[in-house]
Structures are given as C-alpha cells and as structure tokens.
Amino acid sequence: MARLLLPDGERLDDRVAIRRKLGRSGIALAQWPIPDQPAVRQLLSHPVLAHHEHETVLAAVDDRFEHLRREHGYTRRDLVVLHVGVPGVEEALTRCAQVHYHSDDEARYILAGRGYFGFFDRDDRELLLEVVTGDYVHVPAHAEHWFTLGDSPRLKAVRYFVDPAGWAPVYTGRSVAAPFPA
C-alpha cells in the first residue's frame, strides 16, 4: 500500500486520505492487482529481463492498457526496469531525482518493487509518495515532481504515453530538502 510522507514527518497510510491530499494537485492513485500468472510473477522477481520477457509482462497487463487508452488516450506503453547494476540506471536515477515536469502525463503501474515520487503541494511543501507493487500513479502533464528508488534496490513499472516525446523531462532547477526518507 502506498504511503504519503509529509514535511512534518507525519506518514499517511490511509488510501482515501492520500488520494484526497494528492488529488488537490491533480495526482491520482489507485491499487490494481498484479497478474496472477506464475510465469509473469517469476519474471517480475528477476532483476533484469530480456526484450521478449518485457513483452510477456506487458501482454499480461494489456487489459489495463486498454482501459487507460480509452480513459486518457494513451497510445503506447513500455516496461521500465530499474535495478542497481542495470547499465545506465545510476545516470537515469540521477536525472529522475531532479525536479522536472513533462508535457505528457506520467502514468506508472508498479509491478514489482518500491519507489518514491516527490511533489509540491499547494503551499509549496514537499510531499513524498511511496509507491509499491500494485500501485498506479497518474501525474498530470506539467506537474513538478521527482522520482527516486531511495533505499530500495529495484522497481519494475509499466509507463503509459500519449506521445513518448512528451516524456522528455523539463528540469526546473528547483531543489528539494529531502529527495527520499532516511
């Protein structure tokens, strides 16, 4: 279950309270079941996947893609695998940890692992959303945010796009006090 970490150290575990707080900024959160297919679950436990294994995992969650295609107009999706030791992951995580926005929505369905999305609330306070397996988060286009694995060693998530070019990050130069919990 997702948790919301607030600037005063408070932690919200109640999904309704989290949705309400994030919803003020247009951010949506849902909980979806992970496919109950042994072969897919086995793949999700691997640190790295071959291209054909990515396709197997994506096929297992095609029903979500079709739903999101109708609801948000997404036309493409991919599987991102973040794991310490994957070539280029450190550089990618360094870029993601910088405050940025996209001209397209950032929508992710977490299939394995844990990560942290950072946001600013209406009062410019930092909020940190811990997402875990089964969480779906939708960050609207142009919303400032950042992402980190924190102390977690891995994450596998489906990313959904209207236009992949819209996912090019626009860095704002804004700094954050604490990019992830100690």
GROMACS elastic network, one bead per residue, 0.5 to 0.9 nm:
[ bonds ]
;  ai    aj funct       b0    kb
    1    13     6  0.75008   500
    1    14     6  0.88817   500
    1    15     6  0.78314   500
    1    31     6  0.77625   500
    1   130     6  0.85041   500
    1   131     6  0.72228   500
    1   132     6  0.62953   500
    1   133     6  0.78364   500
    1   134     6  0.78932   500
    1   135     6  0.72088   500
    2    12     6  0.87537   500
    2    13     6  0.67803   500
    2    14     6  0.85346   500
    2    15     6  0.72049   500
    2    18     6  0.83291   500
    2    29     6  0.86011   500
    2    31     6  0.86129   500
    2   129     6  0.69089   500
    2   130     6  0.53951   500
    2   132     6  0.61050   500
    2   133     6  0.89146   500
    2   135     6  0.68777   500
    3    11     6  0.66623   500
    3    12     6  0.56317   500
    3    14     6  0.77144   500
    3    15     6  0.78513   500
    3    18     6  0.74657   500
    3   128     6  0.82732   500
    3   129     6  0.58538   500
    3   130     6  0.51016   500
    3   131     6  0.70222   500
    3   132     6  0.89144   500
    4    10     6  0.83235   500
    4    11     6  0.56364   500
    4    12     6  0.50050   500
    4    13     6  0.66972   500
    4    14     6  0.88392   500
    4    18     6  0.63255   500
    4   127     6  0.69155   500
    4   128     6  0.57323   500
    4   130     6  0.62027   500
    4   131     6  0.88988   500
    5     8     6  0.84562   500
    5     9     6  0.65968   500
    5    10     6  0.61079   500
    5    12     6  0.65126   500
    5   126     6  0.88096   500
    5   127     6  0.59643   500
    5   129     6  0.62509   500
    5   130     6  0.76041   500
    5   181     6  0.83732   500
    6     9     6  0.54995   500
    6    10     6  0.52456   500
    6    11     6  0.61368   500
    6    12     6  0.78300   500
    6   125     6  0.82353   500
    6   126     6  0.70383   500
    6   127     6  0.52499   500
    6   128     6  0.66741   500
    6   129     6  0.88774   500
    7    10     6  0.71932   500
    7   125     6  0.66225   500
    7   126     6  0.60163   500
    7   127     6  0.64997   500
    7   128     6  0.84443   500
    8    11     6  0.89015   500
   12    15     6  0.79344   500
   12    17     6  0.71703   500
   12    18     6  0.65203   500
   13    16     6  0.88739   500
   13    17     6  0.79299   500
   13    18     6  0.72968   500
   14    17     6  0.53820   500
   14    18     6  0.62200   500
   14    19     6  0.86985   500
   15    19     6  0.60396   500
   15    20     6  0.85067   500
   15    29     6  0.83629   500
   15    30     6  0.86003   500
   16    19     6  0.51606   500
   16    20     6  0.61448   500
   16    21     6  0.86746   500
   17    20     6  0.50989   500
   17    21     6  0.61882   500
   17    22     6  0.86034   500
   18    21     6  0.52130   500
   18    22     6  0.60748   500
   18    23     6  0.81878   500
   18    29     6  0.81698   500
   18   129     6  0.87571   500
   19    22     6  0.52181   500
   19    23     6  0.55565   500
   19    24     6  0.86213   500
   19    27     6  0.78815   500
   19    28     6  0.65107   500
   19    29     6  0.61111   500
   19    30     6  0.84218   500
   20    23     6  0.50561   500
   20    24     6  0.66884   500
   21    24     6  0.58263   500
   21    25     6  0.78416   500
   21    27     6  0.89082   500
   21   121     6  0.83153   500
   22    25     6  0.55854   500
   22    26     6  0.66599   500
   22    27     6  0.52280   500
   22    28     6  0.67781   500
   22    29     6  0.81076   500
   22   119     6  0.88269   500
   22   121     6  0.78010   500
   22   127     6  0.88622   500
   23    27     6  0.50784   500
   23    28     6  0.59992   500
   23    29     6  0.84898   500
   24    27     6  0.74318   500
   24   121     6  0.78860   500
   24   122     6  0.76987   500
   25    28     6  0.88575   500
   25   119     6  0.88792   500
   25   120     6  0.84037   500
   25   121     6  0.66595   500
   25   122     6  0.71211   500
   25   139     6  0.88628   500
   25   140     6  0.86537   500
   25   143     6  0.79975   500
   26   138     6  0.83844   500
   26   139     6  0.70859   500
   26   140     6  0.63577   500
   26   143     6  0.83903   500
   27   137     6  0.72431   500
   27   138     6  0.56428   500
   27   140     6  0.64147   500
   27   143     6  0.86111   500
   28   136     6  0.80405   500
   28   137     6  0.57032   500
   28   139     6  0.68179   500
   28   140     6  0.85958   500
   29   135     6  0.70225   500
   29   136     6  0.56418   500
   29   138     6  0.64736   500
   30   134     6  0.83103   500
   30   135     6  0.58385   500
   30   136     6  0.50255   500
   30   137     6  0.65717   500
   30   138     6  0.87393   500
   31   109     6  0.88775   500
   31   133     6  0.87503   500
   31   134     6  0.54493   500
   31   136     6  0.59375   500
   31   137     6  0.88131   500
   32    64     6  0.89861   500
   32   109     6  0.81381   500
   32   133     6  0.88195   500
   32   134     6  0.50216   500
   32   135     6  0.62154   500
   32   136     6  0.68733   500
   33    36     6  0.81788   500
   33   111     6  0.89893   500
   33   133     6  0.86718   500
   33   134     6  0.56059   500
   33   135     6  0.85516   500
   34    37     6  0.87147   500
   34    41     6  0.82533   500
   34    61     6  0.82435   500
   34   110     6  0.88764   500
   34   111     6  0.64784   500
   34   112     6  0.88211   500
   34   133     6  0.76735   500
   34   134     6  0.58975   500
   35    38     6  0.85252   500
   35    40     6  0.71565   500
   35    41     6  0.74323   500
   35    57     6  0.89356   500
   35    60     6  0.64498   500
   35    61     6  0.69840   500
   35   111     6  0.89212   500
   36    39     6  0.89480   500
   36    40     6  0.77759   500
   36    41     6  0.72707   500
   37    40     6  0.53702   500
   37    41     6  0.61807   500
   37    42     6  0.85994   500
   37    60     6  0.81533   500
   38    41     6  0.50762   500
   38    42     6  0.60417   500
   38    43     6  0.86407   500
   39    42     6  0.51049   500
   39    43     6  0.63408   500
   39    44     6  0.87749   500
   39    56     6  0.89943   500
   40    43     6  0.50375   500
   40    44     6  0.62182   500
   40    45     6  0.87823   500
   40    53     6  0.87576   500
   40    56     6  0.72605   500
   40    57     6  0.59243   500
   40    60     6  0.73717   500
   41    44     6  0.50309   500
   41    45     6  0.64825   500
   41    57     6  0.87840   500
   42    45     6  0.52734   500
   42    46     6  0.69222   500
   43    46     6  0.53760   500
   43    47     6  0.86229   500
   43    48     6  0.87037   500
   43    49     6  0.72742   500
   43    53     6  0.71774   500
   43    54     6  0.87509   500
   43    56     6  0.87762   500
   43    57     6  0.75724   500
   44    47     6  0.78292   500
   44    48     6  0.89008   500
   44    49     6  0.85108   500
   44    57     6  0.79492   500
   44   111     6  0.71874   500
   44   112     6  0.61716   500
   44   156     6  0.73103   500
   45    48     6  0.89176   500
   45   112     6  0.75141   500
   46    49     6  0.68097   500
   47    81     6  0.79043   500
   47    82     6  0.83416   500
   47    83     6  0.62563   500
   47    84     6  0.85899   500
   47    85     6  0.89079   500
   47    86     6  0.83180   500
   47   154     6  0.74430   500
   47   155     6  0.88462   500
   48    81     6  0.69402   500
   48    82     6  0.85004   500
   48    83     6  0.74831   500
   48    86     6  0.72048   500
   49    52     6  0.80343   500
   49    53     6  0.56893   500
   49    54     6  0.63394   500
   49    81     6  0.78142   500
   50    53     6  0.51821   500
   50    54     6  0.64756   500
   50    55     6  0.89656   500
   51    54     6  0.51142   500
   51    55     6  0.65738   500
   51    56     6  0.89030   500
   52    55     6  0.50577   500
   52    56     6  0.63774   500
   52    57     6  0.88719   500
   53    57     6  0.63304   500
   53    58     6  0.85988   500
   54    57     6  0.52709   500
   54    58     6  0.61788   500
   54    59     6  0.86194   500
   54    78     6  0.80378   500
   54    79     6  0.62272   500
   54    80     6  0.87201   500
   55    58     6  0.50402   500
   55    59     6  0.60234   500
   55    60     6  0.86215   500
   55    78     6  0.86372   500
   55    79     6  0.83014   500
   56    59     6  0.52158   500
   56    60     6  0.64363   500
   57    60     6  0.52005   500
   57    61     6  0.68911   500
   57    79     6  0.80222   500
   58    61     6  0.53914   500
   58    62     6  0.62483   500
   58    65     6  0.88467   500
   58    77     6  0.82274   500
   58    78     6  0.73509   500
   58    79     6  0.69584   500
   58   158     6  0.75245   500
   59    62     6  0.50980   500
   59    63     6  0.84702   500
   60    63     6  0.78520   500
   61    64     6  0.55652   500
   61    65     6  0.68062   500
   61   158     6  0.88838   500
   62    66     6  0.62187   500
   62    67     6  0.86277   500
   63    66     6  0.51786   500
   63    67     6  0.63029   500
   63    68     6  0.87149   500
   64    67     6  0.50810   500
   64    68     6  0.61486   500
   64    69     6  0.84379   500
   65    68     6  0.51184   500
   65    69     6  0.58980   500
   65    70     6  0.86405   500
   65    74     6  0.78140   500
   65    75     6  0.87327   500
   65    76     6  0.84014   500
   65    77     6  0.76280   500
   65   160     6  0.77222   500
   66    70     6  0.63725   500
   66    71     6  0.86291   500
   66    74     6  0.86458   500
   67    70     6  0.53907   500
   67    71     6  0.61854   500
   67    72     6  0.85245   500
   68    72     6  0.55084   500
   68    73     6  0.68313   500
   68    74     6  0.62832   500
   68   160     6  0.81940   500
   69    72     6  0.56031   500
   69    75     6  0.63251   500
   69    76     6  0.85742   500
   69   160     6  0.88624   500
   69   162     6  0.85437   500
   70    73     6  0.56798   500
   70    74     6  0.76404   500
   71    74     6  0.81157   500
   72   162     6  0.78976   500
   73   161     6  0.83462   500
   73   162     6  0.60594   500
   74    77     6  0.78420   500
   74   160     6  0.62107   500
   74   161     6  0.50619   500
   74   163     6  0.76623   500
   75   160     6  0.77025   500
   75   161     6  0.60498   500
   75   162     6  0.51435   500
   75   163     6  0.70543   500
   76   159     6  0.84192   500
   76   160     6  0.59799   500
   76   161     6  0.52216   500
   76   162     6  0.66127   500
   76   163     6  0.73968   500
   76   164     6  0.75736   500
   77   158     6  0.65804   500
   77   159     6  0.53783   500
   77   161     6  0.59298   500
   77   162     6  0.88711   500
   77   164     6  0.86762   500
   78   157     6  0.83322   500
   78   158     6  0.55782   500
   78   159     6  0.54423   500
   78   160     6  0.68743   500
   78   161     6  0.86613   500
   79   156     6  0.69233   500
   79   157     6  0.56949   500
   79   159     6  0.62727   500
   80   155     6  0.79770   500
   80   156     6  0.57061   500
   80   157     6  0.54332   500
   80   158     6  0.62426   500
   80   159     6  0.70534   500
   81    86     6  0.82094   500
   81    89     6  0.87934   500
   81   154     6  0.76315   500
   81   155     6  0.60217   500
   81   157     6  0.68293   500
   81   158     6  0.89989   500
   82    85     6  0.88487   500
   82    86     6  0.69961   500
   82    89     6  0.62647   500
   82    92     6  0.88862   500
   82    93     6  0.84035   500
   82   149     6  0.83558   500
   82   153     6  0.81099   500
   82   154     6  0.53988   500
   82   155     6  0.50888   500
   82   156     6  0.62886   500
   82   157     6  0.86296   500
   83    86     6  0.56004   500
   83    89     6  0.69113   500
   83   152     6  0.89902   500
   83   153     6  0.58658   500
   83   155     6  0.64587   500
   83   156     6  0.84070   500
   84    87     6  0.85235   500
   84    89     6  0.67601   500
   84    90     6  0.74207   500
   84   153     6  0.59283   500
   84   154     6  0.67235   500
   85    88     6  0.83271   500
   85    89     6  0.71928   500
   85    90     6  0.82801   500
   86    89     6  0.55585   500
   86    90     6  0.82783   500
   87    90     6  0.79207   500
   88    91     6  0.55136   500
   88    92     6  0.62776   500
   88    93     6  0.87370   500
   89    93     6  0.60135   500
   89    94     6  0.84995   500
   90    93     6  0.51622   500
   90    94     6  0.61566   500
   90    95     6  0.87304   500
   91    94     6  0.50782   500
   91    95     6  0.63548   500
   91    96     6  0.87112   500
   92    95     6  0.52016   500
   92    96     6  0.61995   500
   92    97     6  0.86671   500
   93    97     6  0.60479   500
   93    98     6  0.88754   500
   93   147     6  0.76362   500
   93   148     6  0.63172   500
   93   149     6  0.77197   500
   94    97     6  0.52739   500
   94    98     6  0.69346   500
   94   148     6  0.81607   500
   95    98     6  0.56047   500
   95    99     6  0.87301   500
   95   146     6  0.88520   500
   95   147     6  0.88694   500
   95   169     6  0.87245   500
   95   171     6  0.89879   500
   96    99     6  0.75483   500
   96   100     6  0.78736   500
   96   145     6  0.88983   500
   96   146     6  0.57621   500
   96   147     6  0.52350   500
   96   148     6  0.66544   500
   96   169     6  0.84546   500
   97   100     6  0.86009   500
   97   118     6  0.87602   500
   97   145     6  0.86651   500
   97   146     6  0.50544   500
   97   147     6  0.50219   500
   97   148     6  0.55031   500
   97   179     6  0.69722   500
   98   145     6  0.81585   500
   98   146     6  0.57491   500
   98   147     6  0.77603   500
   98   171     6  0.69321   500
   98   172     6  0.82478   500
   98   173     6  0.76134   500
   98   174     6  0.79314   500
   98   175     6  0.75098   500
   98   176     6  0.84068   500
   98   179     6  0.87550   500
   99   118     6  0.84129   500
   99   119     6  0.87293   500
   99   144     6  0.63458   500
   99   145     6  0.53985   500
   99   147     6  0.83570   500
   99   170     6  0.85313   500
   99   171     6  0.59579   500
   99   172     6  0.59875   500
   99   173     6  0.66273   500
   99   174     6  0.59340   500
   99   175     6  0.67796   500
   99   176     6  0.76775   500
  100   142     6  0.85173   500
  100   143     6  0.80711   500
  100   144     6  0.53623   500
  100   145     6  0.56397   500
  100   146     6  0.63003   500
  100   169     6  0.58433   500
  100   170     6  0.52059   500
  100   172     6  0.54290   500
  100   173     6  0.78552   500
  100   174     6  0.82667   500
  101   104     6  0.86133   500
  101   106     6  0.88154   500
  101   141     6  0.70143   500
  101   142     6  0.50770   500
  101   143     6  0.55723   500
  101   145     6  0.62411   500
  101   146     6  0.82188   500
  101   167     6  0.84552   500
  101   168     6  0.84392   500
  101   169     6  0.56618   500
  101   170     6  0.53301   500
  101   171     6  0.67090   500
  101   172     6  0.76929   500
  102   105     6  0.67735   500
  102   106     6  0.73430   500
  102   140     6  0.84976   500
  102   141     6  0.55733   500
  102   142     6  0.54379   500
  102   143     6  0.74502   500
  102   144     6  0.82269   500
  102   166     6  0.60157   500
  102   167     6  0.53167   500
  102   168     6  0.61172   500
  102   169     6  0.51967   500
  102   170     6  0.61014   500
  102   171     6  0.89926   500
  103   140     6  0.87620   500
  103   141     6  0.50715   500
  103   142     6  0.56776   500
  103   143     6  0.89669   500
  103   165     6  0.84875   500
  103   167     6  0.66356   500
  103   168     6  0.76710   500
  103   169     6  0.81228   500
  103   170     6  0.82819   500
  104   140     6  0.72514   500
  104   142     6  0.74200   500
  104   161     6  0.71810   500
  104   162     6  0.68001   500
  104   163     6  0.70415   500
  104   164     6  0.80053   500
  104   165     6  0.81777   500
  104   167     6  0.58983   500
  104   168     6  0.86509   500
  105   138     6  0.69605   500
  105   139     6  0.56847   500
  105   142     6  0.77771   500
  105   143     6  0.85561   500
  105   160     6  0.82450   500
  105   161     6  0.71474   500
  105   162     6  0.77568   500
  105   166     6  0.79148   500
  105   167     6  0.77821   500
  106   137     6  0.79976   500
  106   138     6  0.58870   500
  106   140     6  0.64168   500
  106   141     6  0.69318   500
  106   159     6  0.73689   500
  106   160     6  0.71873   500
  106   161     6  0.75124   500
  106   167     6  0.74298   500
  107   136     6  0.72925   500
  107   137     6  0.56901   500
  107   139     6  0.60950   500
  107   140     6  0.81819   500
  107   158     6  0.81409   500
  107   159     6  0.57546   500
  107   160     6  0.54658   500
  107   161     6  0.75245   500
  108   135     6  0.81157   500
  108   136     6  0.56058   500
  108   137     6  0.54741   500
  108   138     6  0.66297   500
  108   139     6  0.87346   500
  108   157     6  0.60483   500
  108   158     6  0.54627   500
  108   160     6  0.65128   500
  109   133     6  0.82033   500
  109   134     6  0.67925   500
  109   135     6  0.58914   500
  109   137     6  0.66066   500
  109   138     6  0.88446   500
  109   156     6  0.86345   500
  109   157     6  0.53437   500
  109   158     6  0.51395   500
  109   159     6  0.67952   500
  109   160     6  0.84766   500
  110   113     6  0.72775   500
  110   114     6  0.77719   500
  110   115     6  0.88542   500
  110   131     6  0.73256   500
  110   132     6  0.62764   500
  110   133     6  0.50645   500
  110   134     6  0.54560   500
  110   135     6  0.53946   500
  110   136     6  0.62260   500
  110   137     6  0.83735   500
  110   155     6  0.74039   500
  110   156     6  0.61444   500
  110   158     6  0.66034   500
  110   159     6  0.89463   500
  111   132     6  0.79684   500
  111   133     6  0.50371   500
  111   134     6  0.58038   500
  111   135     6  0.78529   500
  111   155     6  0.76906   500
  111   156     6  0.54968   500
  111   157     6  0.52632   500
  111   158     6  0.73234   500
  112   132     6  0.70572   500
  112   134     6  0.76302   500
  112   154     6  0.78345   500
  112   155     6  0.55433   500
  112   156     6  0.50299   500
  112   157     6  0.69573   500
  113   131     6  0.84361   500
  113   132     6  0.58280   500
  113   133     6  0.57115   500
  113   152     6  0.74624   500
  113   153     6  0.79650   500
  113   154     6  0.55324   500
  113   156     6  0.64177   500
  113   157     6  0.86192   500
  114   130     6  0.70334   500
  114   131     6  0.56139   500
  114   133     6  0.66786   500
  114   149     6  0.67489   500
  114   150     6  0.86731   500
  114   152     6  0.61790   500
  114   153     6  0.82863   500
  114   154     6  0.68573   500
  114   155     6  0.57256   500
  114   156     6  0.85183   500
  115   129     6  0.82669   500
  115   130     6  0.58237   500
  115   131     6  0.54651   500
  115   132     6  0.67170   500
  115   147     6  0.72710   500
  115   148     6  0.59214   500
  115   150     6  0.66316   500
  115   151     6  0.86489   500
  115   152     6  0.68141   500
  115   154     6  0.80749   500
  115   155     6  0.68065   500
  116   128     6  0.63095   500
  116   129     6  0.54158   500
  116   131     6  0.60444   500
  116   132     6  0.88632   500
  116   146     6  0.81960   500
  116   147     6  0.55514   500
  116   148     6  0.53153   500
  116   149     6  0.60241   500
  116   150     6  0.68288   500
  116   179     6  0.85092   500
  116   180     6  0.69262   500
  117   127     6  0.82704   500
  117   128     6  0.57208   500
  117   129     6  0.50829   500
  117   130     6  0.65846   500
  117   131     6  0.75483   500
  117   145     6  0.67685   500
  117   146     6  0.56970   500
  117   148     6  0.67727   500
  117   149     6  0.89163   500
  117   179     6  0.89667   500
  117   180     6  0.88622   500
  118   126     6  0.68081   500
  118   127     6  0.56199   500
  118   129     6  0.61877   500
  118   130     6  0.87778   500
  118   144     6  0.85139   500
  118   145     6  0.52723   500
  118   146     6  0.50162   500
  118   147     6  0.61094   500
  118   148     6  0.83683   500
  118   176     6  0.88015   500
  118   179     6  0.72549   500
  118   180     6  0.82709   500
  119   124     6  0.87558   500
  119   125     6  0.81658   500
  119   126     6  0.57325   500
  119   127     6  0.51400   500
  119   128     6  0.63770   500
  119   129     6  0.79766   500
  119   143     6  0.80529   500
  119   144     6  0.63779   500
  119   146     6  0.69038   500
  120   123     6  0.75465   500
  120   124     6  0.50256   500
  120   125     6  0.52783   500
  120   127     6  0.58665   500
  120   128     6  0.87173   500
  120   143     6  0.88174   500
  120   144     6  0.71492   500
  120   145     6  0.73002   500
  121   124     6  0.51157   500
  121   125     6  0.54028   500
  121   126     6  0.65215   500
  121   127     6  0.67905   500
  122   125     6  0.74267   500
  123   126     6  0.89196   500
  126   176     6  0.74082   500
  126   177     6  0.79707   500
  126   178     6  0.84596   500
  128   179     6  0.81481   500
  128   180     6  0.74035   500
  128   181     6  0.84801   500
  131   134     6  0.83640   500
  131   135     6  0.59517   500
  131   136     6  0.80937   500
  131   137     6  0.80430   500
  132   135     6  0.57353   500
  132   136     6  0.89455   500
  132   155     6  0.86169   500
  133   136     6  0.88372   500
  133   155     6  0.86397   500
  133   156     6  0.86418   500
  133   157     6  0.87452   500
  139   142     6  0.85907   500
  139   143     6  0.66697   500
  139   144     6  0.89431   500
  139   145     6  0.83853   500
  140   143     6  0.58024   500
  141   144     6  0.87467   500
  141   166     6  0.86535   500
  142   170     6  0.89357   500
  144   171     6  0.88956   500
  144   172     6  0.79667   500
  146   179     6  0.79881   500
  147   150     6  0.87664   500
  147   179     6  0.80087   500
  147   180     6  0.88194   500
  148   151     6  0.87989   500
  148   152     6  0.88887   500
  148   179     6  0.72279   500
  148   180     6  0.69950   500
  149   152     6  0.52511   500
  149   153     6  0.68847   500
  149   154     6  0.70530   500
  149   155     6  0.75335   500
  149   180     6  0.80602   500
  150   153     6  0.80790   500
  150   179     6  0.78343   500
  150   180     6  0.53314   500
  150   181     6  0.70406   500
  150   182     6  0.84422   500
  151   180     6  0.81165   500
  151   181     6  0.82557   500
  151   182     6  0.82772   500
  152   155     6  0.79907   500
  160   163     6  0.89846   500
  160   164     6  0.85495   500
  161   164     6  0.55633   500
  161   165     6  0.88008   500
  161   166     6  0.78363   500
  161   167     6  0.77479   500
  162   165     6  0.88672   500
  162   166     6  0.76728   500
  163   166     6  0.54448   500
  163   167     6  0.75282   500
  164   167     6  0.54202   500
  164   168     6  0.77739   500
  165   168     6  0.58790   500
  166   169     6  0.81131   500
  167   170     6  0.89013   500
  171   174     6  0.80631   500
  172   175     6  0.86837   500
  176   179     6  0.61418   500
  178   181     6  0.68931   500
  178   182     6  0.85380   500
